[in-house]
Amino acid sequence: MLCNVNNFLWILLALKLAAFLIHAVLQEVCDFVRLRLSTGMEPEVICEELMTRCLAPDCHMGGLGCDNMTVVLACFLHGETFNQLVAKCSRPAPRHDYLPFED
């Protein structure tokens, strides 16, 4: 029985770490996009820059960053103009320090 409990604890810790890493990467992408939107950069250009940043400098890294990639950036304007979105992105973003599986 103790072995099963230990396995469960390791799985739980691995899930917490995975959730933390996913959250960190998603936050980095959000910050990347928001910064560029705040300057008025077109979504198409932001997508290109994001893919360029994700590409590996060479394919000798075990394939990381060398595979097919697709980026879609959807700007939901809710009846407002793109310039209003730019203005919103220029203001400080609310920080949500939520981490999945927080204690």
C-alpha positions as CSV (number, residue, x, y, z in Angstrom):
1,M,0.0,0.0,0.0
2,L,2.8,2.4,0.8
3,C,4.2,2.0,-2.7
4,N,0.9,3.1,-4.2
5,V,0.8,6.2,-2.0
6,N,4.4,7.1,-2.9
7,N,3.6,6.7,-6.6
8,F,0.5,8.8,-6.2
9,L,2.5,11.6,-4.5
10,W,5.1,11.6,-7.3
11,I,2.4,11.8,-9.9
12,L,0.8,14.6,-8.0
13,L,4.1,16.5,-7.8
14,A,4.7,15.9,-11.5
15,L,1.3,17.3,-12.4
16,K,1.9,20.4,-10.2
17,L,5.2,21.0,-12.0
18,A,3.7,20.5,-15.4
19,A,0.8,22.9,-14.6
20,F,3.3,25.5,-13.3
21,L,5.5,25.2,-16.5
22,I,2.5,25.4,-18.8
23,H,1.2,28.5,-16.9
24,A,4.7,30.1,-17.2
25,V,4.9,29.5,-20.9
26,L,1.4,30.8,-21.6
27,Q,2.1,33.9,-19.5
28,E,5.3,34.5,-21.5
29,V,3.3,34.2,-24.8
30,C,0.6,36.6,-23.5
31,D,3.3,39.1,-22.4
32,F,5.0,38.8,-25.8
33,V,1.7,39.4,-27.7
34,R,0.5,42.2,-25.4
35,L,3.7,44.1,-25.7
36,R,3.6,44.0,-29.5
37,L,-0.1,44.9,-29.6
38,S,0.6,47.9,-27.4
39,T,2.8,49.3,-30.1
40,G,0.2,48.9,-32.8
41,M,1.9,45.9,-34.5
42,E,-0.4,44.0,-36.8
43,P,-1.5,40.5,-35.6
44,E,0.0,38.9,-38.7
45,V,3.5,40.4,-37.9
46,I,3.2,39.3,-34.2
47,C,2.5,35.7,-35.3
48,E,5.5,35.8,-37.6
49,E,7.7,37.1,-34.8
50,L,6.4,34.6,-32.3
51,M,7.2,31.7,-34.7
52,T,10.7,33.1,-35.4
53,R,11.3,33.3,-31.6
54,C,10.2,29.7,-31.2
55,L,12.3,28.3,-34.0
56,A,15.4,26.5,-33.0
57,P,18.7,28.0,-34.3
58,D,19.5,24.6,-35.8
59,C,17.9,21.2,-35.9
60,H,20.5,19.5,-33.7
61,M,18.4,19.9,-30.6
62,G,16.5,16.7,-30.9
63,G,13.9,18.3,-33.1
64,L,12.8,21.0,-30.7
65,G,11.6,24.0,-32.7
66,C,12.1,22.3,-36.0
67,D,8.7,20.9,-36.5
68,N,5.7,22.4,-38.3
69,M,4.2,25.3,-36.4
70,T,0.9,27.2,-36.6
71,V,0.1,30.4,-34.8
72,V,-3.4,32.0,-34.8
73,L,-3.9,35.3,-33.0
74,A,-7.6,36.2,-32.6
75,C,-8.2,39.7,-31.5
76,F,-11.8,39.9,-30.2
77,L,-12.7,43.6,-30.5
78,H,-16.2,43.4,-29.1
79,G,-17.4,46.2,-31.4
80,E,-14.4,48.4,-30.7
81,T,-11.6,49.4,-33.0
82,F,-8.2,47.9,-33.3
83,N,-6.8,51.3,-32.0
84,Q,-8.8,50.9,-28.8
85,L,-7.3,47.4,-28.4
86,V,-3.9,48.9,-28.8
87,A,-4.7,51.5,-26.1
88,K,-6.0,48.8,-23.7
89,C,-2.8,46.8,-24.3
90,S,-0.7,49.9,-23.5
91,R,-2.1,49.9,-19.9
92,P,-0.6,47.6,-17.3
93,A,-2.1,44.1,-17.5
94,P,-3.9,42.8,-14.5
95,R,-1.7,40.1,-12.9
96,H,-3.4,36.9,-12.0
97,D,-1.0,34.9,-9.9
98,Y,-3.2,31.8,-10.0
99,L,-1.3,28.6,-10.3
100,P,-3.2,25.4,-10.9
101,F,-3.2,23.0,-7.9
102,E,-2.3,25.8,-5.5
103,D,-2.0,24.8,-1.9
